[in-house]
C-alpha cells in the first residue's frame, strides 16, 4: 500500500545505495525515507527512496544534478562497508 503523502524518487538495487541517496536528499533539506520489503534486517530485496509529496520536484532536481550512476552508488556502498579486522 502506498502513502499519497510520499512519492518514490529512486529505486536503488541495494540498501547501501538507498542510504547514499537518502543522505544526499537529506543534505539538501529534502524530507526523505527508505521503504523496503525487509522481512529481516539486511535481507531486503527491493528498496525505494520516497520523499514528501511537496518535495518531489526538488528531489528529482537534486538527484539529477548529483549525476551519480547506479554503478557509482554500488562502488560507494562497497567502499563504505566496515572492514572485518578479526
C-alpha positions as a Python dict, from the first residue, in 0.01 Angstrom:
ca = {
    (1, 'X'): (0, 0, 0),
    (2, 'X'): (142, 338, -91),
    (3, 'X'): (102, 659, 104),
    (4, 'X'): (-3, 952, -119),
    (5, 'X'): (186, 1191, 112),
    (6, 'X'): (511, 1025, -5),
    (7, 'X'): (632, 969, -362),
    (8, 'X'): (902, 736, -497),
    (9, 'X'): (1201, 918, -647),
    (10, 'X'): (1456, 635, -665),
    (11, 'X'): (1467, 255, -655),
    (12, 'X'): (1827, 159, -574),
    (13, 'X'): (1925, -206, -603),
    (14, 'X'): (2063, -240, -250),
    (15, 'X'): (2030, -89, 95),
    (16, 'X'): (2368, 84, 93),
    (17, 'X'): (2285, 266, -231),
    (18, 'X'): (1947, 363, -86),
    (19, 'X'): (2124, 507, 221),
    (20, 'X'): (2351, 714, -3),
    (21, 'X'): (2053, 855, -196),
    (22, 'X'): (1876, 926, 133),
    (23, 'X'): (2180, 1110, 267),
    (24, 'X'): (2211, 1316, -49),
    (25, 'X'): (1847, 1425, -28),
    (26, 'X'): (1861, 1496, 345),
    (27, 'X'): (2177, 1705, 296),
    (28, 'X'): (1964, 1928, 72),
    (29, 'X'): (1684, 1950, 333),
    (30, 'X'): (1451, 1721, 138),
    (31, 'X'): (1238, 1508, 373),
    (32, 'X'): (1301, 1150, 262),
    (33, 'X'): (1272, 792, 381),
    (34, 'X'): (1363, 443, 267),
    (35, 'X'): (1094, 180, 224),
    (36, 'X'): (1175, -184, 158),
    (37, 'X'): (1035, -531, 183),
    (38, 'X'): (1284, -630, 451),
    (39, 'X'): (1150, -931, 642),
    (40, 'X'): (1470, -939, 850),
    (41, 'X'): (1724, -653, 871),
    (42, 'X'): (1984, -695, 600),
    (43, 'X'): (1769, -920, 381),
    (44, 'X'): (1582, -661, 175),
    (45, 'X'): (1509, -743, -185),
    (46, 'X'): (1370, -413, -310),
    (47, 'X'): (1430, -60, -190),
    (48, 'X'): (1252, 266, -261),
    (49, 'X'): (1355, 615, -163),
    (50, 'X'): (1047, 828, -107),
    (51, 'X'): (1010, 1199, -43),
    (52, 'X'): (727, 1408, 96),
    (53, 'X'): (487, 1483, -192),
    (54, 'X'): (560, 1855, -191),
    (55, 'X'): (934, 1791, -245),
    (56, 'X'): (924, 1562, -550),
    (57, 'X'): (1045, 1824, -799),
    (58, 'X'): (1322, 1938, -565),
    (59, 'X'): (1431, 1577, -502),
    (60, 'X'): (1444, 1498, -873),
    (61, 'X'): (1647, 1813, -931),
    (62, 'X'): (1892, 1722, -653),
    (63, 'X'): (1932, 1368, -788),
    (64, 'X'): (1969, 1484, -1149),
    (65, 'X'): (2234, 1738, -1055),
    (66, 'X'): (2422, 1485, -843),
    (67, 'X'): (2482, 1275, -1155),
    (68, 'X'): (2564, 963, -953),
    (69, 'X'): (2515, 646, -1154),
    (70, 'X'): (2390, 320, -1007),
    (71, 'X'): (2740, 180, -1062),
    (72, 'X'): (2895, 466, -864),
    (73, 'X'): (2643, 412, -584),
    (74, 'X'): (2740, 45, -569),
    (75, 'X'): (3112, 131, -556),
    (76, 'X'): (3049, 385, -277),
    (77, 'X'): (2844, 129, -88),
    (78, 'X'): (3114, -135, -121),
    (79, 'X'): (3388, 101, -8),
    (80, 'X'): (3181, 214, 291),
    (81, 'X'): (3142, -139, 427),
    (82, 'X'): (3316, -192, 762),
    (83, 'X'): (3636, -390, 742),
    (84, 'X'): (3643, -712, 944),
    (85, 'X'): (3964, -690, 1143),
    (86, 'X'): (3908, -1019, 1324),
}
